[in-house]
Amino acid sequence: MLNCKQASELMSQAQDRDISLRERLSLRLHLLFCHGCRNFSSQLQLMRAACRRYLDR
């Protein structure tokens, strides 16, 4: 199972590349148990959406 550092790095990488099935499953498993990383994932998604809206102006 991933630790929080590995999970956060993988979430960041997933923004730029397709992650493998194994990586996705490992990340999902980690997110099931880790509230802090779920929050980080939500924040990443929020920042990405905000950046898109800013660039679309």
C-alpha distance matrix in Angstrom:
0.0 3.8 6.6 9.8 11.6 9.5 9.4 13.1 14.0 12.7 14.6 17.6 17.5 17.5 20.8 22.4 21.0 19.7 16.0 15.2 14.3 11.1 10.3 11.7 9.8 6.3 8.3 10.1 7.5 6.7 10.5 11.3 10.5 11.5 15.2 15.6 13.5 15.3 18.5 17.7 17.2 20.5 22.2 21.3 22.8 25.8 26.5 26.4 28.8 31.0 31.3 32.2 34.9 36.2 36.6 38.2 41.1
3.8 0.0 3.8 6.6 8.0 5.8 5.9 9.5 10.4 9.5 11.6 14.2 14.4 14.9 18.0 19.5 18.7 17.9 14.4 14.4 14.3 11.4 9.4 11.0 10.3 6.5 7.0 9.8 8.4 6.2 9.5 11.6 10.8 10.4 13.9 13.5 11.0 13.4 16.2 14.8 14.6 18.1 19.4 18.3 20.2 23.1 23.5 23.4 26.1 28.1 28.2 29.4 32.1 33.2 33.5 35.4 38.1
6.6 3.8 0.0 3.8 5.6 5.4 6.1 8.7 10.1 10.6 12.3 14.4 15.4 16.3 18.9 20.7 20.4 20.3 17.0 17.6 17.8 15.0 12.7 14.0 13.7 10.0 9.5 12.1 10.8 7.6 10.3 12.5 10.8 9.4 12.6 11.5 9.8 12.9 15.0 13.6 14.3 17.8 18.5 17.9 20.3 22.7 22.9 23.4 26.2 27.7 27.9 29.5 32.1 32.9 33.5 35.6 38.1
9.8 6.6 3.8 0.0 3.8 5.5 5.0 6.1 8.5 9.7 10.4 12.3 14.1 15.1 17.0 19.2 19.6 19.8 17.0 18.4 18.8 16.7 13.7 14.4 14.7 11.5 9.7 12.2 11.7 8.0 9.3 12.2 10.6 8.0 10.3 8.4 6.7 10.3 11.7 10.1 11.4 14.7 15.0 14.7 17.3 19.5 19.5 20.5 23.2 24.5 24.8 26.7 29.0 29.7 30.6 32.7 35.0
11.6 8.0 5.6 3.8 0.0 3.8 5.4 5.3 6.2 8.6 10.0 10.8 12.4 14.2 16.0 17.6 18.2 19.0 16.4 18.1 19.2 17.2 13.9 15.3 16.3 13.0 11.3 14.4 14.4 11.0 12.3 15.6 14.3 11.7 13.7 11.1 9.2 12.8 13.8 11.2 12.6 16.0 15.6 14.7 17.7 19.9 19.2 20.0 23.1 24.2 24.0 26.0 28.6 28.9 29.5 32.0 34.3
9.5 5.8 5.4 5.5 3.8 0.0 3.8 5.5 5.2 6.1 8.6 10.0 10.4 12.1 14.6 15.8 15.7 16.2 13.2 14.5 15.8 13.6 10.4 12.3 13.3 10.1 8.9 12.5 12.6 9.9 11.7 14.9 14.3 12.5 15.0 13.1 10.4 13.5 15.2 12.6 12.9 16.6 16.8 15.2 17.8 20.5 20.0 20.0 23.2 24.8 24.4 25.9 28.8 29.4 29.6 31.8 34.5
9.4 5.9 6.1 5.0 5.4 3.8 0.0 3.8 5.5 5.1 6.1 8.6 9.8 10.4 12.8 14.8 14.8 14.9 12.1 13.6 14.4 12.7 9.3 10.0 11.2 8.4 6.1 9.3 10.0 7.2 8.3 11.8 11.8 9.9 12.1 10.6 7.3 9.9 12.0 9.8 9.5 13.2 14.0 12.6 14.7 17.6 17.6 17.7 20.5 22.3 22.3 23.7 26.4 27.3 27.7 29.7 32.4
13.1 9.5 8.7 6.1 5.3 5.5 3.8 0.0 3.8 5.4 5.0 6.2 8.6 9.8 11.2 13.4 14.4 15.2 13.2 15.6 16.8 15.7 12.0 12.4 14.2 11.9 9.1 11.9 13.2 10.3 10.2 14.0 13.9 11.2 12.4 10.0 6.9 9.7 10.6 7.5 7.9 11.5 11.3 9.8 12.6 15.1 14.6 15.0 18.0 19.4 19.3 21.0 23.7 24.3 24.8 27.1 29.5
14.0 10.4 10.1 8.5 6.2 5.2 5.5 3.8 0.0 3.8 5.5 5.1 6.2 8.6 10.2 11.4 12.2 13.5 11.6 14.1 16.1 15.0 11.2 12.5 14.8 12.5 10.3 13.7 15.1 12.7 13.2 16.9 17.0 14.7 16.1 13.8 10.7 13.2 14.2 10.8 10.7 14.3 13.9 11.5 14.2 16.9 15.8 15.6 19.0 20.5 19.6 21.2 24.2 24.6 24.6 27.1 29.7
12.7 9.5 10.6 9.7 8.6 6.1 5.1 5.4 3.8 0.0 3.8 5.3 5.0 6.0 8.8 10.1 9.9 10.4 8.1 10.5 12.3 11.5 7.7 8.8 11.4 9.7 7.6 10.9 12.8 11.2 11.7 15.2 16.1 14.4 16.2 14.6 11.0 12.8 14.5 11.6 10.3 14.0 14.4 11.8 13.7 16.9 16.4 15.5 18.6 20.7 20.0 20.9 24.1 25.0 24.8 26.8 29.7
14.6 11.6 12.3 10.4 10.0 8.6 6.1 5.0 5.5 3.8 0.0 3.8 5.5 5.1 6.8 9.4 10.1 10.7 9.2 12.1 13.5 13.5 9.8 9.3 12.2 11.1 7.9 10.4 12.9 11.3 10.5 14.2 15.4 13.4 14.4 12.9 9.2 10.2 11.6 8.8 6.9 10.4 10.9 8.2 9.9 13.2 13.0 12.2 15.1 17.2 16.9 17.9 20.8 21.9 22.0 23.8 26.7
17.6 14.2 14.4 12.3 10.8 10.0 8.6 6.2 5.1 5.3 3.8 0.0 3.8 5.4 5.5 7.4 9.2 11.1 10.5 13.9 16.0 16.1 12.4 12.5 15.6 14.5 11.6 14.1 16.7 14.8 14.1 17.8 18.8 16.4 17.0 14.9 11.6 12.9 13.4 10.0 8.8 11.8 11.1 7.8 10.1 13.0 11.7 10.8 14.2 15.9 14.9 16.2 19.3 19.9 19.7 22.0 24.7
17.5 14.4 15.4 14.1 12.4 10.4 9.8 8.6 6.2 5.0 5.5 3.8 0.0 3.8 5.3 5.4 6.1 8.2 7.7 11.1 13.9 14.1 10.6 11.3 14.7 13.9 11.7 14.6 17.1 15.8 15.7 19.2 20.5 18.6 19.7 17.9 14.4 15.7 16.7 13.5 11.8 14.9 14.7 11.2 12.8 15.9 14.7 13.0 16.3 18.4 16.9 17.6 21.1 21.7 21.0 23.1 26.1
17.5 14.9 16.3 15.1 14.2 12.1 10.4 9.8 8.6 6.0 5.1 5.4 3.8 0.0 3.8 5.4 5.2 5.9 5.8 9.5 11.7 12.8 9.5 9.0 12.7 12.8 10.4 12.5 15.6 14.9 14.3 17.6 19.5 18.0 19.0 17.8 14.1 14.5 15.9 13.2 10.6 13.4 14.0 10.5 11.0 14.6 14.1 12.0 14.7 17.4 16.4 16.4 19.8 21.1 20.4 22.0 25.2
20.8 18.0 18.9 17.0 16.0 14.6 12.8 11.2 10.2 8.8 6.8 5.5 5.3 3.8 0.0 3.8 6.1 8.0 9.2 13.0 15.2 16.5 13.3 12.5 16.1 16.3 13.5 15.2 18.5 17.6 16.4 19.7 21.6 19.7 20.0 18.5 15.2 15.3 15.9 13.1 10.6 12.6 12.5 8.8 9.0 12.2 11.2 8.6 11.6 14.1 12.7 12.8 16.3 17.4 16.6 18.3 21.5
22.4 19.5 20.7 19.2 17.6 15.8 14.8 13.4 11.4 10.1 9.4 7.4 5.4 5.4 3.8 0.0 3.8 7.2 9.1 12.7 15.6 17.0 14.1 14.0 17.8 17.9 15.7 17.8 20.9 20.1 19.4 22.8 24.6 22.8 23.4 21.8 18.4 18.8 19.5 16.4 14.3 16.4 16.0 12.2 12.7 15.6 14.0 11.3 14.2 16.4 14.3 14.2 18.0 18.7 17.2 19.1 22.4
21.0 18.7 20.4 19.6 18.2 15.7 14.8 14.4 12.2 9.9 10.1 9.2 6.1 5.2 6.1 3.8 0.0 3.8 6.1 9.5 12.6 14.2 11.8 12.0 15.7 16.2 14.6 16.7 19.7 19.5 19.2 22.3 24.3 23.1 24.2 22.9 19.3 19.7 21.0 18.2 15.7 18.1 18.4 14.7 14.9 18.2 17.2 14.3 16.9 19.6 17.7 17.2 20.9 22.0 20.4 21.8 25.3
19.7 17.9 20.3 19.8 19.0 16.2 14.9 15.2 13.5 10.4 10.7 11.1 8.2 5.9 8.0 7.2 3.8 0.0 3.8 6.5 9.3 11.5 9.7 9.4 13.0 14.3 13.1 14.8 17.8 18.2 18.0 20.7 23.1 22.4 23.7 23.1 19.3 19.3 21.2 18.9 16.0 18.3 19.4 16.0 15.6 19.2 18.9 16.0 18.2 21.3 19.9 19.0 22.5 24.1 22.7 23.7 27.3
16.0 14.4 17.0 17.0 16.4 13.2 12.1 13.2 11.6 8.1 9.2 10.5 7.7 5.8 9.2 9.1 6.1 3.8 0.0 3.8 6.7 8.1 6.0 6.4 9.9 10.7 10.0 12.1 14.7 15.1 15.5 18.1 20.3 19.8 21.6 21.0 17.2 17.6 19.9 17.7 14.9 17.9 19.1 16.0 16.1 19.9 19.8 17.4 19.8 22.8 21.8 21.4 24.8 26.3 25.3 26.5 30.0
15.2 14.4 17.6 18.4 18.1 14.5 13.6 15.6 14.1 10.5 12.1 13.9 11.1 9.5 13.0 12.7 9.5 6.5 3.8 0.0 3.8 5.4 5.1 6.2 8.6 9.9 10.5 12.2 14.2 15.4 16.4 18.4 20.6 20.7 23.0 22.9 19.1 19.5 22.3 20.3 17.6 20.6 22.2 19.3 19.3 23.1 23.3 21.0 23.2 26.3 25.5 24.9 28.2 29.9 28.9 29.9 33.4
14.3 14.3 17.8 18.8 19.2 15.8 14.4 16.8 16.1 12.3 13.5 16.0 13.9 11.7 15.2 15.6 12.6 9.3 6.7 3.8 0.0 3.8 5.4 5.1 6.1 8.5 9.8 10.5 12.2 14.2 15.2 16.5 19.0 19.8 22.1 22.7 19.1 19.0 22.2 20.8 17.9 20.7 22.9 20.4 20.1 23.9 24.6 22.5 24.3 27.6 27.2 26.5 29.6 31.6 30.8 31.5 35.1
11.1 11.4 15.0 16.7 17.2 13.6 12.7 15.7 15.0 11.5 13.5 16.1 14.1 12.8 16.5 17.0 14.2 11.5 8.1 5.4 3.8 0.0 3.8 5.5 5.2 6.1 8.5 9.9 10.6 12.3 14.2 15.5 17.4 18.3 21.1 21.5 18.1 18.6 21.9 20.5 18.1 21.2 23.3 21.1 21.3 25.0 25.7 24.0 26.1 29.2 28.8 28.5 31.6 33.4 32.8 33.8 37.3
10.3 9.4 12.7 13.7 13.9 10.4 9.3 12.0 11.2 7.7 9.8 12.4 10.6 9.5 13.3 14.1 11.8 9.7 6.0 5.1 5.4 3.8 0.0 3.8 5.5 5.1 6.0 8.5 9.9 10.6 12.2 14.3 16.0 16.1 18.7 18.7 15.1 15.8 18.9 17.1 14.9 18.2 19.9 17.6 18.2 21.9 22.3 20.7 23.1 26.0 25.5 25.6 28.7 30.3 29.8 31.1 34.4
11.7 11.0 14.0 14.4 15.3 12.3 10.0 12.4 12.5 8.8 9.3 12.5 11.3 9.0 12.5 14.0 12.0 9.4 6.4 6.2 5.1 5.5 3.8 0.0 3.8 5.5 5.1 6.1 8.6 9.9 10.4 12.3 14.7 15.1 17.2 17.7 14.1 13.9 17.1 15.9 13.1 16.0 18.2 16.1 16.0 19.7 20.7 19.1 20.9 24.1 24.0 23.8 26.7 28.7 28.4 29.3 32.6
9.8 10.3 13.7 14.7 16.3 13.3 11.2 14.2 14.8 11.4 12.2 15.6 14.7 12.7 16.1 17.8 15.7 13.0 9.9 8.6 6.1 5.2 5.5 3.8 0.0 3.8 5.4 5.1 6.1 8.6 9.8 10.7 13.0 14.3 16.8 17.9 14.7 14.5 18.1 17.5 14.9 17.7 20.3 18.7 18.6 22.2 23.5 22.2 23.9 27.0 27.3 27.1 29.8 31.9 31.8 32.6 35.9
6.3 6.5 10.0 11.5 13.0 10.1 8.4 11.9 12.5 9.7 11.1 14.5 13.9 12.8 16.3 17.9 16.2 14.3 10.7 9.9 8.5 6.1 5.1 5.5 3.8 0.0 3.8 5.5 5.2 6.3 8.7 10.1 11.4 12.3 15.3 16.0 12.8 13.6 17.0 16.1 14.3 17.5 19.7 18.2 18.9 22.3 23.3 22.4 24.5 27.3 27.5 27.8 30.5 32.3 32.3 33.6 36.7
8.3 7.0 9.5 9.7 11.3 8.9 6.1 9.1 10.3 7.6 7.9 11.6 11.7 10.4 13.5 15.7 14.6 13.1 10.0 10.5 9.8 8.5 6.0 5.1 5.4 3.8 0.0 3.8 5.4 5.1 6.1 8.7 10.3 10.2 12.7 13.1 9.6 10.2 13.5 12.5 10.5 13.8 15.9 14.5 15.2 18.6 19.6 18.9 21.0 23.7 24.0 24.5 27.1 28.8 29.1 30.3 33.3
10.1 9.8 12.1 12.2 14.4 12.5 9.3 11.9 13.7 10.9 10.4 14.1 14.6 12.5 15.2 17.8 16.7 14.8 12.1 12.2 10.5 9.9 8.5 6.1 5.1 5.5 3.8 0.0 3.8 5.4 5.0 6.2 9.0 9.9 12.0 13.4 10.4 9.6 13.3 13.3 10.9 13.4 16.3 15.4 15.4 18.6 20.3 19.6 21.1 24.0 24.8 24.9 27.2 29.4 29.8 30.7 33.7
7.5 8.4 10.8 11.7 14.4 12.6 10.0 13.2 15.1 12.8 12.9 16.7 17.1 15.6 18.5 20.9 19.7 17.8 14.7 14.2 12.2 10.6 9.9 8.6 6.1 5.2 5.4 3.8 0.0 3.8 5.5 5.2 7.0 8.9 11.9 13.6 11.2 11.1 14.8 15.1 13.5 16.0 18.7 18.2 18.6 21.6 23.2 22.9 24.5 27.2 28.1 28.5 30.7 32.7 33.3 34.3 37.2
6.7 6.2 7.6 8.0 11.0 9.9 7.2 10.3 12.7 11.2 11.3 14.8 15.8 14.9 17.6 20.1 19.5 18.2 15.1 15.4 14.2 12.3 10.6 9.9 8.6 6.3 5.1 5.4 3.8 0.0 3.8 5.4 5.6 6.1 9.4 10.4 8.1 9.0 12.4 12.4 11.6 14.4 16.6 16.3 17.4 20.1 21.4 21.6 23.5 25.8 26.6 27.5 29.7 31.4 32.1 33.5 36.2
10.5 9.5 10.3 9.3 12.3 11.7 8.3 10.2 13.2 11.7 10.5 14.1 15.7 14.3 16.4 19.4 19.2 18.0 15.5 16.4 15.2 14.2 12.2 10.4 9.8 8.7 6.1 5.0 5.5 3.8 0.0 3.8 5.4 5.1 7.0 8.6 6.2 5.7 9.4 10.0 8.8 11.1 13.7 13.9 14.5 17.0 18.8 19.1 20.6 22.9 24.1 24.9 26.8 28.7 29.7 30.9 33.4
11.3 11.6 12.5 12.2 15.6 14.9 11.8 14.0 16.9 15.2 14.2 17.8 19.2 17.6 19.7 22.8 22.3 20.7 18.1 18.4 16.5 15.5 14.3 12.3 10.7 10.1 8.7 6.2 5.2 5.4 3.8 0.0 3.8 6.0 7.8 10.6 9.3 8.1 11.7 13.1 12.0 13.6 16.6 17.1 17.3 19.6 21.8 22.1 23.2 25.6 27.1 27.7 29.4 31.5 32.7 33.5 36.1
10.5 10.8 10.8 10.6 14.3 14.3 11.8 13.9 17.0 16.1 15.4 18.8 20.5 19.5 21.6 24.6 24.3 23.1 20.3 20.6 19.0 17.4 16.0 14.7 13.0 11.4 10.3 9.0 7.0 5.6 5.4 3.8 0.0 3.8 6.5 9.2 8.9 8.9 11.9 13.4 13.3 15.0 17.5 18.3 19.2 21.2 23.1 23.9 25.2 27.2 28.7 29.8 31.4 33.2 34.5 35.7 38.0
11.5 10.4 9.4 8.0 11.7 12.5 9.9 11.2 14.7 14.4 13.4 16.4 18.6 18.0 19.7 22.8 23.1 22.4 19.8 20.7 19.8 18.3 16.1 15.1 14.3 12.3 10.2 9.9 8.9 6.1 5.1 6.0 3.8 0.0 3.8 5.5 5.5 6.4 8.9 10.1 10.8 12.7 14.5 15.6 16.9 18.7 20.3 21.4 23.0 24.6 26.1 27.5 29.1 30.6 32.0 33.5 35.6
15.2 13.9 12.6 10.3 13.7 15.0 12.1 12.4 16.1 16.2 14.4 17.0 19.7 19.0 20.0 23.4 24.2 23.7 21.6 23.0 22.1 21.1 18.7 17.2 16.8 15.3 12.7 12.0 11.9 9.4 7.0 7.8 6.5 3.8 0.0 3.8 5.5 5.1 6.3 8.7 9.9 10.7 12.4 14.4 15.5 16.6 18.5 20.1 21.3 22.6 24.5 26.0 27.2 28.7 30.5 31.8 33.7
15.6 13.5 11.5 8.4 11.1 13.1 10.6 10.0 13.8 14.6 12.9 14.9 17.9 17.8 18.5 21.8 22.9 23.1 21.0 22.9 22.7 21.5 18.7 17.7 17.9 16.0 13.1 13.4 13.6 10.4 8.6 10.6 9.2 5.5 3.8 0.0 3.8 5.4 5.1 6.3 8.7 10.0 10.6 12.5 14.5 15.4 16.5 18.5 20.2 21.1 22.6 24.6 25.9 26.9 28.7 30.4 32.2
13.5 11.0 9.8 6.7 9.2 10.4 7.3 6.9 10.7 11.0 9.2 11.6 14.4 14.1 15.2 18.4 19.3 19.3 17.2 19.1 19.1 18.1 15.1 14.1 14.7 12.8 9.6 10.4 11.2 8.1 6.2 9.3 8.9 5.5 5.5 3.8 0.0 3.8 5.3 4.8 6.1 8.5 9.6 10.4 12.3 14.1 15.1 16.4 18.3 19.7 20.9 22.6 24.3 25.5 26.9 28.6 30.7
15.3 13.4 12.9 10.3 12.8 13.5 9.9 9.7 13.2 12.8 10.2 12.9 15.7 14.5 15.3 18.8 19.7 19.3 17.6 19.5 19.0 18.6 15.8 13.9 14.5 13.6 10.2 9.6 11.1 9.0 5.7 8.1 8.9 6.4 5.1 5.4 3.8 0.0 3.8 5.4 5.1 6.3 8.7 9.9 10.7 12.4 14.3 15.5 16.7 18.4 20.1 21.4 22.8 24.4 26.0 27.2 29.4
18.5 16.2 15.0 11.7 13.8 15.2 12.0 10.6 14.2 14.5 11.6 13.4 16.7 15.9 15.9 19.5 21.0 21.2 19.9 22.3 22.2 21.9 18.9 17.1 18.1 17.0 13.5 13.3 14.8 12.4 9.4 11.7 11.9 8.9 6.3 5.1 5.3 3.8 0.0 3.8 5.4 5.1 6.2 8.7 10.0 10.5 12.3 14.3 15.4 16.4 18.3 20.1 21.1 22.4 24.4 25.8 27.6
17.7 14.8 13.6 10.1 11.2 12.6 9.8 7.5 10.8 11.6 8.8 10.0 13.5 13.2 13.1 16.4 18.2 18.9 17.7 20.3 20.8 20.5 17.1 15.9 17.5 16.1 12.5 13.3 15.1 12.4 10.0 13.1 13.4 10.1 8.7 6.3 4.8 5.4 3.8 0.0 3.8 5.4 5.0 6.2 8.7 9.8 10.5 12.3 14.3 15.2 16.4 18.4 20.0 20.9 22.5 24.3 26.2
17.2 14.6 14.3 11.4 12.6 12.9 9.5 7.9 10.7 10.3 6.9 8.8 11.8 10.6 10.6 14.3 15.7 16.0 14.9 17.6 17.9 18.1 14.9 13.1 14.9 14.3 10.5 10.9 13.5 11.6 8.8 12.0 13.3 10.8 9.9 8.7 6.1 5.1 5.4 3.8 0.0 3.8 5.4 5.1 6.3 8.7 10.0 10.7 12.5 14.3 15.5 16.7 18.6 20.1 21.3 22.8 25.1
20.5 18.1 17.8 14.7 16.0 16.6 13.2 11.5 14.3 14.0 10.4 11.8 14.9 13.4 12.6 16.4 18.1 18.3 17.9 20.6 20.7 21.2 18.2 16.0 17.7 17.5 13.8 13.4 16.0 14.4 11.1 13.6 15.0 12.7 10.7 10.0 8.5 6.3 5.1 5.4 3.8 0.0 3.8 5.4 5.2 6.2 8.7 9.9 10.6 12.3 14.3 15.5 16.6 18.4 20.1 21.2 23.2
22.2 19.4 18.5 15.0 15.6 16.8 14.0 11.3 13.9 14.4 10.9 11.1 14.7 14.0 12.5 16.0 18.4 19.4 19.1 22.2 22.9 23.3 19.9 18.2 20.3 19.7 15.9 16.3 18.7 16.6 13.7 16.6 17.5 14.5 12.4 10.6 9.6 8.7 6.2 5.0 5.4 3.8 0.0 3.8 5.4 5.0 6.1 8.5 9.9 10.4 12.2 14.2 15.3 16.3 18.3 19.9 21.6
21.3 18.3 17.9 14.7 14.7 15.2 12.6 9.8 11.5 11.8 8.2 7.8 11.2 10.5 8.8 12.2 14.7 16.0 16.0 19.3 20.4 21.1 17.6 16.1 18.7 18.2 14.5 15.4 18.2 16.3 13.9 17.1 18.3 15.6 14.4 12.5 10.4 9.9 8.7 6.2 5.1 5.4 3.8 0.0 3.8 5.4 5.2 6.1 8.6 9.9 10.6 12.3 14.3 15.3 16.5 18.4 20.5
22.8 20.2 20.3 17.3 17.7 17.8 14.7 12.6 14.2 13.7 9.9 10.1 12.8 11.0 9.0 12.7 14.9 15.6 16.1 19.3 20.1 21.3 18.2 16.0 18.6 18.9 15.2 15.4 18.6 17.4 14.5 17.3 19.2 16.9 15.5 14.5 12.3 10.7 10.0 8.7 6.3 5.2 5.4 3.8 0.0 3.8 5.5 5.1 6.2 8.6 9.9 10.7 12.4 14.2 15.5 16.6 18.9
25.8 23.1 22.7 19.5 19.9 20.5 17.6 15.1 16.9 16.9 13.2 13.0 15.9 14.6 12.2 15.6 18.2 19.2 19.9 23.1 23.9 25.0 21.9 19.7 22.2 22.3 18.6 18.6 21.6 20.1 17.0 19.6 21.2 18.7 16.6 15.4 14.1 12.4 10.5 9.8 8.7 6.2 5.0 5.4 3.8 0.0 3.8 5.5 5.2 6.1 8.6 10.0 10.6 12.3 14.3 15.4 17.1
26.5 23.5 22.9 19.5 19.2 20.0 17.6 14.6 15.8 16.4 13.0 11.7 14.7 14.1 11.2 14.0 17.2 18.9 19.8 23.3 24.6 25.7 22.3 20.7 23.5 23.3 19.6 20.3 23.2 21.4 18.8 21.8 23.1 20.3 18.5 16.5 15.1 14.3 12.3 10.5 10.0 8.7 6.1 5.2 5.5 3.8 0.0 3.8 5.5 5.0 6.1 8.6 9.9 10.4 12.2 14.2 15.8
26.4 23.4 23.4 20.5 20.0 20.0 17.7 15.0 15.6 15.5 12.2 10.8 13.0 12.0 8.6 11.3 14.3 16.0 17.4 21.0 22.5 24.0 20.7 19.1 22.2 22.4 18.9 19.6 22.9 21.6 19.1 22.1 23.9 21.4 20.1 18.5 16.4 15.5 14.3 12.3 10.7 9.9 8.5 6.1 5.1 5.5 3.8 0.0 3.8 5.5 5.2 6.3 8.7 9.9 10.7 12.3 14.8
28.8 26.1 26.2 23.2 23.1 23.2 20.5 18.0 19.0 18.6 15.1 14.2 16.3 14.7 11.6 14.2 16.9 18.2 19.8 23.2 24.3 26.1 23.1 20.9 23.9 24.5 21.0 21.1 24.5 23.5 20.6 23.2 25.2 23.0 21.3 20.2 18.3 16.7 15.4 14.3 12.5 10.6 9.9 8.6 6.2 5.2 5.5 3.8 0.0 3.8 5.4 5.1 6.3 8.6 10.0 10.6 12.8
31.0 28.1 27.7 24.5 24.2 24.8 22.3 19.4 20.5 20.7 17.2 15.9 18.4 17.4 14.1 16.4 19.6 21.3 22.8 26.3 27.6 29.2 26.0 24.1 27.0 27.3 23.7 24.0 27.2 25.8 22.9 25.6 27.2 24.6 22.6 21.1 19.7 18.4 16.4 15.2 14.3 12.3 10.4 9.9 8.6 6.1 5.0 5.5 3.8 0.0 3.8 5.4 5.1 6.1 8.6 9.9 11.2
31.3 28.2 27.9 24.8 24.0 24.4 22.3 19.3 19.6 20.0 16.9 14.9 16.9 16.4 12.7 14.3 17.7 19.9 21.8 25.5 27.2 28.8 25.5 24.0 27.3 27.5 24.0 24.8 28.1 26.6 24.1 27.1 28.7 26.1 24.5 22.6 20.9 20.1 18.3 16.4 15.5 14.3 12.2 10.6 9.9 8.6 6.1 5.2 5.4 3.8 0.0 3.8 5.4 5.0 6.1 8.5 10.3
32.2 29.4 29.5 26.7 26.0 25.9 23.7 21.0 21.2 20.9 17.9 16.2 17.6 16.4 12.8 14.2 17.2 19.0 21.4 24.9 26.5 28.5 25.6 23.8 27.1 27.8 24.5 24.9 28.5 27.5 24.9 27.7 29.8 27.5 26.0 24.6 22.6 21.4 20.1 18.4 16.7 15.5 14.2 12.3 10.7 10.0 8.6 6.3 5.1 5.4 3.8 0.0 3.8 5.4 5.2 6.1 8.9
34.9 32.1 32.1 29.0 28.6 28.8 26.4 23.7 24.2 24.1 20.8 19.3 21.1 19.8 16.3 18.0 20.9 22.5 24.8 28.2 29.6 31.6 28.7 26.7 29.8 30.5 27.1 27.2 30.7 29.7 26.8 29.4 31.4 29.1 27.2 25.9 24.3 22.8 21.1 20.0 18.6 16.6 15.3 14.3 12.4 10.6 9.9 8.7 6.3 5.1 5.4 3.8 0.0 3.8 5.5 5.1 6.7
36.2 33.2 32.9 29.7 28.9 29.4 27.3 24.3 24.6 25.0 21.9 19.9 21.7 21.1 17.4 18.7 22.0 24.1 26.3 29.9 31.6 33.4 30.3 28.7 31.9 32.3 28.8 29.4 32.7 31.4 28.7 31.5 33.2 30.6 28.7 26.9 25.5 24.4 22.4 20.9 20.1 18.4 16.3 15.3 14.2 12.3 10.4 9.9 8.6 6.1 5.0 5.4 3.8 0.0 3.8 5.5 5.7
36.6 33.5 33.5 30.6 29.5 29.6 27.7 24.8 24.6 24.8 22.0 19.7 21.0 20.4 16.6 17.2 20.4 22.7 25.3 28.9 30.8 32.8 29.8 28.4 31.8 32.3 29.1 29.8 33.3 32.1 29.7 32.7 34.5 32.0 30.5 28.7 26.9 26.0 24.4 22.5 21.3 20.1 18.3 16.5 15.5 14.3 12.2 10.7 10.0 8.6 6.1 5.2 5.5 3.8 0.0 3.8 5.5
38.2 35.4 35.6 32.7 32.0 31.8 29.7 27.1 27.1 26.8 23.8 22.0 23.1 22.0 18.3 19.1 21.8 23.7 26.5 29.9 31.5 33.8 31.1 29.3 32.6 33.6 30.3 30.7 34.3 33.5 30.9 33.5 35.7 33.5 31.8 30.4 28.6 27.2 25.8 24.3 22.8 21.2 19.9 18.4 16.6 15.4 14.2 12.3 10.6 9.9 8.5 6.1 5.1 5.5 3.8 0.0 3.8
41.1 38.1 38.1 35.0 34.3 34.5 32.4 29.5 29.7 29.7 26.7 24.7 26.1 25.2 21.5 22.4 25.3 27.3 30.0 33.4 35.1 37.3 34.4 32.6 35.9 36.7 33.3 33.7 37.2 36.2 33.4 36.1 38.0 35.6 33.7 32.2 30.7 29.4 27.6 26.2 25.1 23.2 21.6 20.5 18.9 17.1 15.8 14.8 12.8 11.2 10.3 8.9 6.7 5.7 5.5 3.8 0.0
